[in-house]
């Protein structure tokens, strides 16, 4: 544990700053894709890999990164992830070809998969469960909500004002500062009970998750009913099924099943999956609507998200206070309800729409939904978890959100494309057909968010959410 209270909060500032950088890179690339395509000569088919390579390695290695941080040492994995991520960001900005950029983005994803669960588990083992940890996790949730939209905002501004390379170069000073401060502010901790590493489990779960994310990102290309897509999903199911079978028989499993006995942890992961599904797809569809239908430039598109970015921070702060007053469950129910309402509002966007009439009210609803969802999900995902398994729990919730994001982008993009093609076949103009497709995607996203309301109501339990501080278990070894 960090000895000084002041040092503890400085450590939180470091963790939040680095996590903001990681979350930013999920969305910051989207607006810059046309510029990247022009400068590096990307084909249309290859361009998606600038986004998919990051998602593939981030989503695929998160669970492994979380458990390795428990076993090897959380600060050690955090620093190693920072080195990989910062170096890969520099390489991305210096990329000279398609292969160079895609490879560097894959390395970025690997670094992010090491940083995020290690950072969240350091946070959870530094702050006692109850009001103190809720305050820290409230700030963590605010960073998640703000970073998700700030990526689109900064991507547009940096691309227009400087060049697309700067969406990667901006990470380098943050990463270097983190490498300097981590040994000063963060103490080492790990699960001292584990004597061996579950290599077969690590190979099975990582390969299974990588194949799953690959199948989701390539489903639209191959066709959802194609032999290739069905084969990929079958292979993923076989690998993940083998992982579960192996974990039930090995003495020191990578993922102890005892963590799923906490129903609220399971509910938080389900809610995280749902939130990722709705949110990632929403940002993609809204960006396409603003650029392809309303004719916004990248910078204007980015600035359009200011309404969400600014108010999401405010509502995350409100949510962090409310969870200590009324509990996590009511706040999460409200968050998912606001998210659903915002997505339903976007189903009326029009070809000749305006920012104030067609976008701003929905943005304001979504910002409340994001603040009121990210914060309680972050708290519930660690509720009742033993400090020795903090990295595992952190890896699980982040994996759920990333898999949800890949699923949402793949499925709801397919819904939008199918509806657009039908409208074009019936004689509609391109702007009208595109808007019809976006309507269909928003209806799908709203339906997913409504399922999140049900999960919050019937799966998350108040009794799993501790009000008072608890002592750390002795299995945590500090250095």
Residue pairs with C-beta under 8 A, 6 or more apart in sequence:
1 125
1 126
1 187
1 472
1 478
2 8
2 11
2 126
2 185
2 186
2 187
7 185
8 126
8 127
10 185
11 122
11 126
11 185
11 186
12 123
12 126
12 127
12 136
12 139
14 178
14 181
14 182
14 185
14 186
15 119
15 120
15 122
15 123
15 140
16 139
16 140
16 143
17 174
17 177
17 178
18 78
18 82
18 115
18 119
18 174
18 175
18 178
19 115
19 116
19 119
19 120
19 140
19 143
19 144
19 147
20 143
20 146
20 147
20 150
21 85
21 171
21 174
21 175
22 85
22 112
22 115
22 116
22 147
23 143
23 144
23 147
23 148
23 151
24 147
24 150
24 151
24 154
24 171
25 54
25 89
25 108
25 112
25 151
25 171
26 54
26 55
26 58
26 147
26 148
26 151
26 280
26 405
27 148
27 149
27 151
27 152
27 155
27 283
28 151
28 152
28 154
28 155
28 158
28 167
29 36
29 50
29 51
29 54
29 105
29 155
29 167
30 51
30 151
30 152
30 155
30 283
30 284
30 287
31 152
31 155
31 156
31 159
31 287
31 298
31 301
31 302
32 155
32 158
32 159
32 164
32 167
32 298
33 47
33 50
33 51
34 298
35 159
35 163
35 164
35 298
36 42
36 47
36 50
36 101
36 164
37 44
37 47
39 164
40 95
40 96
40 97
40 98
40 101
41 98
42 50
42 98
43 98
45 221
46 98
46 102
48 217
49 98
49 102
49 105
50 101
50 102
50 105
51 105
52 217
52 218
53 102
53 103
53 105
53 106
53 109
54 105
54 106
54 108
54 109
54 112
55 109
55 213
55 217
55 402
55 405
55 406
56 106
56 109
56 210
56 213
56 214
56 217
57 106
57 107
57 108
57 109
57 110
57 112
57 113
57 210
58 109
58 110
58 112
58 113
58 402
59 109
59 113
59 209
59 210
59 213
59 399
59 402
59 403
59 405
59 406
60 113
60 206
60 207
60 209
60 210
60 212
60 213
61 109
61 110
61 113
61 114
61 206
61 209
61 210
62 113
62 116
62 117
62 209
62 395
62 398
62 399
62 402
63 117
63 205
63 206
63 209
63 254
63 255
63 392
63 395
63 396
63 399
64 113
64 202
64 205
64 206
64 254
64 395
65 77
65 81
65 113
65 114
65 115
65 116
65 117
65 118
65 391
65 395
66 117
66 118
66 121
66 391
66 392
66 393
66 394
66 395
66 396
66 398
67 202
67 254
67 255
67 391
67 392
67 395
68 77
68 114
68 197
68 202
68 391
69 76
69 77
69 78
69 114
69 117
69 118
69 121
69 190
69 391
69 394
69 395
70 121
70 190
70 191
70 194
70 388
70 389
70 390
70 391
70 392
71 190
71 191
71 194
71 197
72 190
73 188
73 189
73 190
73 479
74 118
74 121
74 122
74 125
74 186
74 188
74 189
74 190
74 390
74 391
75 118
75 122
75 182
75 183
75 186
75 187
75 188
75 189
76 188
77 114
77 118
77 391
78 114
78 115
78 118
78 119
78 122
78 182
78 186
79 179
79 182
79 183
80 114
81 111
81 112
81 113
81 114
81 115
81 118
82 111
82 115
82 175
82 178
82 179
82 182
83 111
83 175
83 179
84 107
84 108
84 110
84 111
84 114
85 107
85 108
85 111
85 112
85 114
85 115
85 171
85 175
86 111
86 171
86 172
86 175
86 176
86 178
86 179
87 107
87 111
88 104
88 105
88 107
88 108
88 110
88 111
89 104
89 108
89 168
89 169
89 171
89 172
89 175
90 168
90 169
90 172
91 100
91 103
91 104
91 107
92 101
92 104
92 105
92 108
92 168
93 165
93 166
93 167
93 168
93 169
93 172
94 165
95 101
95 104
104 168
116 394
116 398
117 391
117 394
117 395
117 398
118 391
118 394
119 394
120 140
120 378
120 382
120 390
120 394
120 397
120 398
121 390
121 391
121 393
121 394
122 186
122 189
123 133
123 136
123 137
123 140
124 133
124 137
124 382
124 385
124 387
124 390
124 393
124 394
125 189
125 387
125 390
125 472
125 476
126 136
127 133
127 135
127 136
128 469
128 470
128 471
128 472
129 382
129 383
129 384
129 466
129 469
129 470
130 466
130 467
130 468
130 469
130 470
131 324
131 467
131 469
132 469
133 379
133 382
134 320
134 323
134 324
134 379
135 320
135 324
137 320
137 375
137 378
137 379
137 382
138 316
138 317
138 319
138 320
138 321
138 323
138 375
138 378
138 379
139 316
139 320
140 378
141 316
141 319
141 320
141 371
141 374
141 375
141 376
141 377
141 378
141 379
142 312
142 313
142 316
142 317
142 320
142 371
142 374
142 375
144 374
144 378
145 312
145 313
145 315
145 316
145 367
145 370
145 371
145 373
145 374
145 375
146 309
146 312
146 313
146 316
148 279
148 283
148 370
149 283
149 305
149 308
149 309
149 312
149 370
150 305
150 309
152 283
152 287
152 301
152 302
152 305
153 302
153 303
153 305
153 306
153 309
154 167
154 170
154 302
155 167
155 298
155 302
156 297
156 298
156 299
156 300
156 301
156 302
156 303
157 299
157 302
157 303
158 164
158 166
158 167
158 170
159 166
159 167
159 298
159 299
160 297
160 298
160 299
161 299
187 478
187 479
188 478
188 479
189 387
189 476
189 477
189 478
189 479
190 476
190 477
191 388
191 389
191 475
191 476
191 477
192 388
192 475
192 476
192 477
193 388
193 475
194 252
195 252
196 252
198 247
198 250
198 252
198 253
198 254
200 246
200 250
201 243
201 246
201 247
201 250
201 253
201 254
201 255
202 254
204 239
204 240
204 242
204 243
204 246
205 239
205 240
205 243
205 254
205 255
207 239
208 236
208 239
208 240
208 242
208 243
209 236
209 240
209 399
209 403
211 232
211 235
211 236
211 239
212 233
212 236
212 240
212 403
213 402
213 403
213 406
214 232
215 229
215 232
215 233
215 236
216 403
216 406
216 407
216 409
216 410
217 406
217 409
217 410
218 228
218 229
218 232
219 229
219 410
219 411
219 414
220 410
220 413
220 414
220 417
222 228
222 229
223 229
224 414
243 255
246 253
247 253
247 254
247 255
247 256
247 257
248 257
255 392
256 389
256 392
259 265
259 385
259 389
259 392
259 393
259 396
260 266
262 383
262 384
262 385
262 464
263 459
263 460
263 461
263 464
264 380
264 383
264 384
264 459
264 460
264 461
264 464
264 465
265 380
265 381
265 382
265 383
265 384
265 385
265 393
265 396
265 464
266 459
267 380
267 455
267 456
267 459
267 460
267 461
268 377
268 380
268 381
268 383
268 397
268 460
269 381
269 396
269 397
269 400
270 400
270 455
270 459
271 332
271 336
271 373
271 377
271 380
271 452
271 455
271 456
271 459
271 460
272 377
272 381
272 397
272 398
272 400
272 401
272 404
273 400
273 401
273 403
273 404
273 407
274 336
274 404
274 448
274 449
274 451
274 452
274 455
275 336
275 339
275 373
275 374
275 377
275 401
275 404
275 449
275 452
276 400
276 401
276 402
276 403
276 404
276 405
276 407
276 408
277 404
277 405
277 407
277 408
277 411
277 412
277 445
277 448
278 339
278 343
278 408
278 445
278 446
278 448
278 449
278 452
279 339
279 370
279 405
279 408
280 404
280 405
280 406
280 408
280 409
281 405
281 408
281 409
281 411
281 412
281 413
281 441
281 444
281 445
282 343
282 346
282 366
282 442
282 445
284 409
284 413
285 412
285 413
285 416
285 438
285 441
285 442
285 445
286 346
286 359
287 301
288 434
288 438
289 349
289 434
289 435
289 438
290 296
290 300
290 301
290 304
290 359
291 297
291 298
291 301
292 431
292 434
293 349
293 351
293 353
293 431
293 434
293 435
293 438
294 353
296 304
304 355
304 359
305 363
307 359
307 360
307 363
307 364
307 367
308 363
308 366
308 367
308 370
310 367
311 363
311 364
311 367
311 368
311 371
312 367
312 370
312 371
313 371
314 367
314 371
315 367
315 368
315 370
315 371
315 372
316 370
316 371
316 374
316 375
317 371
318 371
318 372
319 331
319 335
319 371
319 372
319 374
319 375
319 376
320 375
322 330
322 331
322 372
323 331
323 375
323 376
323 379
327 462
327 465
328 376
328 379
328 380
328 383
328 460
328 462
328 465
329 376
329 456
329 457
329 460
329 461
329 462
329 465
331 372
331 375
331 376
332 372
332 373
332 376
332 377
332 380
332 456
332 460
333 453
333 456
333 457
334 368
334 372
335 368
335 369
335 370
335 371
335 372
335 373
335 374
335 375
335 376
335 456
336 369
336 373
336 449
336 450
336 452
336 453
336 455
336 456
337 369
337 453
338 365
338 366
338 368
338 369
338 372
339 365
339 366
339 369
339 370
339 373
339 449
339 452
340 369
340 446
340 449
340 450
340 452
340 453
341 365
341 369
342 362
342 363
342 364
342 365
342 366
342 368
342 369
343 362
343 366
343 442
343 445
343 446
343 449
344 442
344 443
344 446
345 361
345 362
345 365
346 359
346 362
346 438
346 442
347 439
347 442
347 443
347 446
348 358
348 439
349 358
349 359
349 435
349 438
349 439
349 442
350 358
350 435
351 431
351 432
351 435
353 359
369 449
373 452
377 397
378 397
379 465
380 460
380 464
380 465
381 393
381 394
381 396
381 397
382 390
382 393
382 394
382 397
383 464
383 465
383 466
384 464
384 465
384 466
385 393
386 473
386 475
387 472
387 473
387 475
387 476
388 473
388 475
388 476
408 445
408 448
411 444
412 441
412 444
412 445
413 441
415 437
415 440
415 441
415 444
416 437
416 438
416 440
416 441
417 437
418 437
418 440
419 436
419 437
419 439
419 440
419 441
420 433
420 434
420 436
420 437
421 433
422 436
423 432
423 433
423 436
423 437
424 430
424 433
428 436
